[in-house]
Amino acid sequence: MHTKEEIGDENYLRQRFEPQLGDADYIHLSDLLIALKKFGTDEKIKILDYGCGGSPYRNLFPNSEYIRADFTGMSDLDHVIGEKSKIDKADGVFDLILSTQVAEHVEDAPSYFAESYRLLKKGGRFICTTHGSYPDHGCPYDFQRWTADGLKRDISAAGFLVVETYKLTTNGRAILFLLRRFSGWIETTASGFWSFLFRAFRSFVHRRSKYWHKVADKLFSKNRVVDASDESHDFYIVLVVAAVKE
């Protein structure tokens, strides 16, 4: 579970806009950054960071008018998100709405997507990233996960035209990420050789994190950002949907 204080912490933010080998979430977060860079722009556009946290990806939009909205407790907000994900803004005022790792924490996801649609200008873009497979991580709550088809369906139901969908950190790369990040899961009541083997593995993946990450980058470079139409990538940590308000 992440607290609001952790989300605004410098190291928390650095791991997202500048992930480094050895960081606990490097494999997942470096892939997410690669995907989001596809949508970065120098254009002077009006953006809503909808569920902003510490706004770790703000530097991808250096010339934008950047509006930050979140629930109470975050600092320097332009808007506090109300019931049914409402924002006190008129219809059609934003060129882009950015939602990064937020949707899984929203109690009423259809209302959140519908409000995103309302707030966008015609022709505006909605960029949504959320988890496919990932452990519970309340902030303070964690409500849902999606498949690629399910997320596309739910965003389309709000009125959007979905134009791009990606799976991130897939298959073997996903397994390496989970083994490093959550090696503490590998507990055993066994004794003797098996106990030694599990302890040795946990020690290795933590002490040699940079090496582990280099192996993941080299062996699974094609499993970082994958078009969701590729059905062979059927296990993934994160989904990205880019949609347009027609």
C-alpha positions in Angstrom: 0.0 0.0 0.0 1.3 3.4 -1.0 0.7 6.4 1.3 0.1 9.9 -0.1 3.5 10.9 1.5 5.3 8.1 -0.4 3.7 9.1 -3.7 5.1 12.6 -3.4 8.5 11.4 -2.3 11.5 12.4 -4.5 12.7 8.8 -4.8 9.2 7.5 -5.7 9.0 10.0 -8.5 12.6 9.5 -9.7 11.9 5.7 -10.1 9.1 6.6 -12.5 10.6 9.4 -14.6 14.2 8.0 -14.4 14.0 4.3 -13.6 17.5 2.7 -12.9 18.8 -0.8 -13.0 18.5 -2.2 -9.4 15.3 -0.3 -8.5 12.7 -2.7 -7.1 10.2 -1.9 -9.9 12.7 -1.2 -12.7 11.4 -3.8 -15.2 7.8 -2.6 -15.0 8.4 1.1 -14.6 11.0 1.4 -17.4 8.5 -0.3 -19.8 5.8 2.1 -18.7 8.0 5.1 -19.4 8.9 3.8 -22.9 5.2 3.5 -23.6 4.3 7.0 -22.3 7.0 8.6 -24.2 5.1 7.7 -27.4 2.5 10.3 -26.3 4.8 13.1 -25.0 4.7 16.4 -26.9 6.2 19.9 -27.0 2.9 21.3 -28.1 1.2 24.0 -26.1 -1.8 21.9 -25.0 -4.0 21.9 -21.9 -3.7 18.7 -20.0 -5.5 17.2 -17.0 -3.4 14.8 -14.9 -6.5 12.9 -13.6 -5.4 11.2 -10.4 -2.1 12.9 -10.5 -0.3 11.7 -7.4 3.1 13.4 -7.6 2.7 13.9 -11.4 5.9 11.9 -12.4 5.3 12.2 -16.1 4.8 15.9 -16.3 8.2 16.5 -18.0 6.9 14.6 -21.1 4.7 17.7 -21.8 7.1 20.6 -21.2 5.1 23.4 -22.8 1.6 22.4 -21.7 -0.8 24.0 -19.3 -0.7 21.2 -16.8 -3.7 20.8 -14.5 -3.5 18.4 -11.5 -6.5 16.7 -9.9 -6.6 14.1 -7.2 -8.3 13.2 -4.0 -7.7 15.2 -0.8 -4.3 14.9 0.8 -2.1 15.6 -2.1 -0.3 18.9 -2.3 -0.6 21.7 -4.9 -3.7 20.4 -6.5 -5.7 22.5 -9.0 -8.8 20.4 -8.4 -10.0 17.9 -5.8 -11.8 14.9 -7.3 -15.4 14.6 -5.9 -18.1 11.9 -5.9 -18.5 9.9 -9.1 -15.0 11.2 -10.1 -16.4 14.7 -10.8 -14.1 17.7 -11.5 -15.4 21.2 -11.2 -14.8 22.2 -14.8 -16.9 22.9 -17.8 -17.4 20.4 -20.7 -14.7 20.1 -23.3 -11.8 22.1 -21.9 -8.8 19.7 -22.2 -6.7 18.6 -25.2 -5.4 15.6 -23.3 -6.3 13.7 -20.2 -3.5 11.6 -18.6 -4.5 8.7 -16.3 -1.4 6.7 -15.2 -2.0 3.8 -12.8 -5.2 5.3 -11.4 -8.1 3.3 -12.8 -7.5 0.3 -10.6 -8.0 2.5 -7.5 -11.2 4.2 -8.7 -14.4 2.7 -7.1 -16.7 3.6 -10.0 -14.6 3.2 -13.1 -17.4 3.8 -15.6 -18.1 7.2 -14.0 -14.3 8.0 -14.2 -14.2 7.2 -17.9 -17.4 9.1 -18.6 -16.0 12.2 -16.8 -12.8 12.0 -18.8 -15.0 12.0 -22.0 -17.0 15.0 -20.8 -13.9 17.0 -19.9 -12.1 16.5 -23.3 -12.5 18.7 -26.3 -13.7 17.1 -29.5 -10.6 15.5 -31.0 -8.9 15.3 -27.6 -7.0 12.3 -26.4 -7.4 10.1 -23.4 -4.2 8.1 -22.3 -5.0 5.5 -19.7 -2.6 3.0 -18.1 -3.6 0.5 -15.5 -2.6 -3.0 -14.3 -3.4 -6.2 -16.0 -1.8 -8.6 -13.5 -0.4 -7.2 -10.3 -0.7 -7.7 -6.5 -3.1 -5.6 -4.4 -1.6 -2.2 -3.7 -4.3 0.0 -2.1 -4.0 3.8 -2.3 -5.9 3.6 0.0 -8.0 1.0 -2.0 -7.5 -1.3 -5.0 -10.7 -2.3 -6.7 -10.1 -4.0 -10.1 -7.9 -5.3 -12.9 -8.5 -5.5 -16.6 -7.7 -7.6 -19.7 -6.9 -5.8 -22.9 -10.3 -6.5 -24.3 -12.0 -5.5 -21.1 -10.3 -2.1 -20.8 -10.9 -1.3 -24.5 -14.6 -2.2 -24.0 -15.0 -0.1 -20.9 -13.3 3.0 -22.4 -15.3 2.6 -25.6 -18.5 2.4 -23.5 -17.9 5.9 -22.3 -18.0 7.2 -25.9 -14.4 7.1 -26.9 -12.8 5.7 -30.1 -9.9 3.5 -28.9 -7.0 3.9 -31.4 -4.1 2.2 -29.7 -3.8 -0.6 -27.1 -0.6 -2.0 -25.7 0.4 -4.7 -23.3 3.5 -3.9 -21.2 6.0 -6.2 -19.4 4.7 -9.5 -20.9 5.2 -13.2 -20.5 8.8 -14.1 -19.5 9.7 -10.5 -18.7 6.7 -10.3 -16.4 7.8 -13.5 -14.6 11.3 -12.0 -14.1 9.7 -8.8 -12.7 7.5 -10.7 -10.3 10.3 -13.0 -9.1 12.5 -10.0 -8.3 9.9 -7.7 -6.9 8.0 -10.3 -4.9 10.6 -12.9 -4.1 9.4 -12.8 -0.5 6.4 -14.9 -1.6 8.7 -17.8 -2.0 8.4 -19.1 1.6 8.6 -22.8 2.5 8.3 -25.0 5.6 10.7 -27.4 4.0 14.1 -28.0 5.6 17.5 -29.1 4.4 18.3 -28.8 0.7 15.0 -27.2 -0.4 15.1 -24.6 2.4 18.6 -23.7 1.4 17.7 -23.5 -2.3 14.8 -21.0 -1.7 16.9 -18.9 0.6 19.8 -18.8 -1.9 17.4 -17.8 -4.7 15.9 -14.9 -2.7 19.4 -13.7 -1.7 20.6 -13.8 -5.3 17.8 -11.8 -6.9 18.1 -9.1 -4.3 21.9 -8.9 -4.1 22.2 -9.1 -7.9 19.3 -6.9 -8.9 21.2 -4.9 -11.6 22.4 -8.2 -13.2 18.8 -9.6 -13.0 17.5 -6.5 -14.7 20.1 -6.6 -17.4 19.2 -10.2 -18.2 15.5 -9.2 -18.5 16.4 -6.3 -20.8 18.6 -8.5 -23.0 16.5 -11.7 -23.2 13.0 -10.1 -23.2 13.5 -6.8 -25.1 10.5 -7.7 -27.3 8.3 -8.1 -24.3 8.4 -4.5 -23.1 5.7 -2.7 -25.1 3.6 -5.0 -27.3 0.6 -4.3 -29.5 -2.4 -5.8 -27.8 -3.5 -7.5 -30.9 -0.6 -10.0 -30.5 -2.4 -12.8 -28.7 0.8 -14.7 -27.9 1.5 -12.1 -25.2 -1.3 -13.3 -22.9 0.2 -12.4 -19.5 1.1 -8.7 -18.8 1.7 -6.4 -15.9 0.3 -3.2 -17.4 -2.1 -2.1 -20.2 -2.1 1.2 -22.1 -5.1 2.5 -24.0 -5.0 5.7 -26.2 -8.5 6.9 -27.1 -10.0 9.9 -28.9 -13.2 11.9 -28.4 -14.7 12.1 -31.9 
